[in-house]
Amino acid sequence: KKDISRVSIIGNGIIRNINFIRNVLNIIEKNKLEMLDFNVSESKISIDFKGVVNNEILEEIHSNILK
């Protein structure tokens, strides 16, 4: 669909990293992104957004992974 972005974050045991999930949700809230869907599995988080997610936000999420 047009104007929908999907961001997937993949990592072994990601579901048990509550701080990481909380930080991702804080980034989403801070940047006022509109979530359409949020799915978490053992090794992957997938988030669908209304609109295009810019590179600065993706870099912020990525740098959070490395913490």
C-alpha positions as CSV (number, residue, x, y, z in Angstrom):
1,K,0.0,0.0,0.0
2,K,1.1,3.6,-0.5
3,D,2.4,5.6,2.3
4,I,2.9,2.7,4.7
5,S,6.3,1.8,6.1
6,R,7.2,-1.5,7.8
7,V,10.2,-1.6,10.1
8,S,11.5,-5.0,11.2
9,I,14.0,-5.5,13.9
10,I,15.6,-9.0,14.1
11,G,17.6,-10.4,16.9
12,N,17.8,-13.6,18.9
13,G,15.7,-13.4,22.1
14,I,14.4,-9.9,21.3
15,I,11.1,-10.7,23.0
16,R,12.9,-10.9,26.4
17,N,14.6,-7.5,26.0
18,I,11.9,-5.4,27.6
19,N,14.1,-2.3,27.8
20,F,14.8,-2.4,24.1
21,I,11.1,-2.7,23.3
22,R,10.3,0.2,25.7
23,N,13.0,2.3,24.1
24,V,11.6,1.6,20.6
25,L,8.1,2.6,21.8
26,N,9.6,5.8,23.3
27,I,11.2,6.7,20.0
28,I,7.9,6.1,18.2
29,E,6.1,8.3,20.7
30,K,8.7,11.1,20.7
31,N,8.6,11.3,16.9
32,K,4.8,11.2,16.9
33,L,4.7,8.2,14.5
34,E,1.3,6.6,13.8
35,M,1.5,2.8,14.3
36,L,-0.9,0.7,12.4
37,D,0.4,-2.7,13.6
38,F,2.9,-4.0,16.2
39,N,4.0,-7.6,16.3
40,V,6.6,-9.2,18.5
41,S,7.9,-12.8,18.2
42,E,10.9,-14.6,19.8
43,S,13.3,-13.1,17.3
44,K,11.6,-10.2,15.5
45,I,9.6,-7.0,16.0
46,S,7.6,-5.8,13.0
47,I,6.0,-2.4,13.1
48,D,3.8,-0.9,10.4
49,F,3.5,2.9,10.2
50,K,1.3,5.3,8.4
51,G,3.6,7.3,6.2
52,V,7.3,7.1,5.5
53,V,9.7,6.6,8.4
54,N,12.7,8.8,7.7
55,N,16.3,7.7,7.9
56,E,17.0,9.7,11.1
57,I,14.4,7.7,13.0
58,L,15.7,4.4,11.6
59,E,19.2,5.4,12.7
60,E,17.9,6.2,16.2
61,I,16.3,2.8,16.5
62,H,19.4,1.1,15.1
63,S,21.7,2.9,17.6
64,N,19.3,1.8,20.4
65,I,19.9,-1.9,19.3
66,L,23.7,-1.5,19.9
67,K,23.3,-0.3,23.5
